[in-house]
Each structure stands twice: as C-alpha cells, then as structure tokens.
Amino acid sequence: MAQRLSAIWAQQVIVENRPGAGSTLGTAIAARAKPDGYTLLVGSSPLGIAPAVYPSLSYDARRDFVPLSLIGSAPEVLVVTPNLAVHSAAELVALAKSGRKFNYGSAGSGTLAHLAAESINRRTGMGSTHIPYKGSSMALTDLLGGQVDWLCDTPAAVIGHIRSGKVRALAIAAPQRSPQLPQVPTLTEAGFSDLDFRIWMGLMAPAGTPETVIKKIETSILEVLQIGRAHV
C-alpha cells in the first residue's frame, strides 16, 4: 500500500514499525500525532484487545482515531519447528500429553497471536509455557533457532519459512482453509471447531484530521485496493 500510495500522491509514504507492548507503543505514537493526514495508523486486532490487557493506556481507540478503511484480514497459523517430529495438531497435542514440555512464542502479550496460541494451549491441555516477544519477527527468529517450539502467526509472516522448510504448518485457526496455504488443514478439521482466530488490519487517522483530507486518503486507499485486486 505504501508503494502504491507513494505513486498516487507523488510523495514518499514511509512505513515505520514500532513494536512493543502488544502494539500499544506504536498506537500511542499515532494517537499523539498531529491530525494533518501525514501520520496514519495501521491498526489491527490488538486495538480492540489492548484495553482488556493494559488498564492504563494513554489513548482511547474510539476517541483518538478515525477509521479510514479495512485493508485485510487473515487467519492465524499454528506452526512448529521442524525439529519436532509432528505433522499435525493432533500429533503435537499427543506429544505434549505424553509428558513433553513445550514453550510457545508470541508477538507480545495481548496480541491476537498470543490469544490464539493460549486458547489452543488451554483447549487442548498441552500446558505449554508462553514466551512473549517484542514483535512477530523476534518470535519467528527464535522459532527458527529452536528456542521456542511453536507459535501462531499470519500466513504472510510464515509462508516463506513454510515453503523453505524452516517451519512446519500444522493447522489454520479458522473454519476454512487459507487460499495462501490450501494444503494446511484447519483446527476445525482437527476437531477443535471453537478455535477461530482471524486478524484484521485497518488504516486509521488521528481524530481531528480534516474531513477533506480524510476523503482524499479514503479515495486513494480505494484506488490502491482496486489495483491490488486486479493483480490477484
């Protein structure tokens, strides 16, 4: 989106990643930004989760942001290190229940990746230990290195590692299989139909951004999304 918006506006759009505290650090920076259209937030599921996890947030999601557009959604994928001799969610659960102690990583406490993994952990009775990280990439790095045994993340984050054989996908946390990973069964197929975790991503502006600016940004986002669909 940044590349295509840069072309439309003839001005560079910079993506600045600010991980930490379940994405609340970056969100707080965006909430304090000048409402002139030059700073936007890519908000996602933690925007709704954070108030239940962090009681003293410096921002209010409903008060401090104006929603511009939903830009995507994706299911969480349960992946393991190939060092584990398991090829299905059932095999992972069985190994855990046989006495094997596992740990799982996440992008941080309160993220959807954490809630999805912990729900799987409790629902299946695996008893794995949670290790929170300061972002998805750090958790994946330790999964690749064998410091953690399994985790949940989006297809976009793990698909390259799955194709290269560096991680193994066991299940999709959604009722239907992912078009990006059609060979990976769902948790519903594994007998856990109540485990449905899909992250959403939306573009937002700080509250107080002029309506004319918001309309221009919304029009450009729509153009970008239509270009994206044309190339699918």
Secondary structure as GFF3:
##gff-version 3
##sequence-region A 1 232
A	DSSP	alpha_helix	2	9	.	.	.	ID=ss1
A	DSSP	three_ten_helix	21	23	.	.	.	ID=ss2
A	DSSP	alpha_helix	24	32	.	.	.	ID=ss3
A	DSSP	beta_strand	41	44	.	.	.	ID=ss4
A	DSSP	alpha_helix	46	53	.	.	.	ID=ss5
A	DSSP	alpha_helix	61	64	.	.	.	ID=ss6
A	DSSP	beta_strand	65	75	.	.	.	ID=ss7
A	DSSP	beta_strand	77	80	.	.	.	ID=ss8
A	DSSP	alpha_helix	89	97	.	.	.	ID=ss9
A	DSSP	beta_strand	103	106	.	.	.	ID=ss10
A	DSSP	alpha_helix	112	124	.	.	.	ID=ss11
A	DSSP	beta_strand	129	132	.	.	.	ID=ss12
A	DSSP	alpha_helix	136	144	.	.	.	ID=ss13
A	DSSP	beta_strand	150	153	.	.	.	ID=ss14
A	DSSP	alpha_helix	155	164	.	.	.	ID=ss15
A	DSSP	beta_strand	168	172	.	.	.	ID=ss16
A	DSSP	beta_strand	198	206	.	.	.	ID=ss17
A	DSSP	alpha_helix	211	230	.	.	.	ID=ss18
###
